[in-house]
Amino acid sequence: MSSEYLIEVEDLKQYFPIKTGFFKTTPLKAVDGVTFNIKEGETLGLVGESGCGKTTVGRSILRLYEPTAGTVKYNGEVITDKNMAEHRKNMQMVFQDPYSSLNPRMTVEDIIGEPLDVHKLYADKKERREKILGLMELVGLNAEHATRYAHEFSGGQRQRIGIARALAVNPKFIVCDEAVSALDVSIQAQVINMFEDLQEKLGVAYLFIAHDLLVVRHISNRIAVMYLGKVVEIGDADEVYDHPIHPYTESLLSAVPIPDPITAKKSQRIVLSGDVPSPMNMPTGCAFRTRCRYATDKCAESCPALTDKGGGHMVACHNR
């Protein structure tokens, strides 16, 4: 069963029960009805402020969290608990913090070799070692690093170890969860270029979760913008960046620093009023209406659906 899209996420919901009294729990709606698709060899950038549900989306797709509702398809096949083990090889994750996502008691060779052990992807120890050294070379690590431990490396090198571990099973799809945010700017550039090279060589698709909009524009084919558990805008990377339609996307992009001082002086920061509502106590209708300068009565009555504004540029807004 093959499909036009490698990954199809439809109406994904992830609610966490939070105790709000002795016998009372209230659902925290971390992800609330997210829908998007990713083609083979494509990068979808997922952006939004802290706490909007980006990481939860990535973890729910890979079933590190059991989704509350919605479906995730890999190559046209719906992923369930029963068949997830088969798909683990095809779908991997690079975690945000290279300091806590690597086992301090394991050598680099064992960290990268663990997925090979789990999926039994080698015939003998010689082949295992060859595969590990090949992966290390692929991500720019030397063979002599194999016997060292994670604490002996810098942040950038640790992230490379994490990437090599994710690539060990030759996946078709990788969730990169803030994979460069913990790194220095110069190292960020190296790791991003490496991601792009790997995509060219291996044809792997990425869900690239990040805060930095310049990084996302550089690496992504398309960008999805999240606000409080919902996707509010999605489209071609340059189109979303140059012609944002949703007021939240406009505000996000107006905060991106501009290197040219003359252009920076002319550009107008769009500062949002008010605070982000609590996901435990969401406003009725559109979640963004309490901070939106275009908000009308209609926004309080119903939540806008994503509608195509032309060329696959989808926006969830009643007034734009």
Secondary structure, DSSP 8 states (H G I E B T S, - for coil): ---S-SEEEEEEEEEEEEE-SSS-EEEEEEEEEEEEEE-TT-EEEEE-STTSSHHHHHHHHTTSS--SEEEEEETTEE--TTTHHHHTTTEEEE-S-TTTSS-TTSBHHHHHHHHHHHTT--SSHHHHHHHHHHHHHHTT--GGGGGSBGGGS-HHHHHHHHHHHHHTT--SEEEEESTTTTS-HHHHHHHHHHHHHHHHHH--EEEEE-S-HHHHHHH-SEEEEEETTEEEEEEEHHHHHHS--SHHHHHHHHTS--S-HHHHHHS------S----TTS--SS-TTGGG-TT--HHHHH-----EE-STT-EE--S--
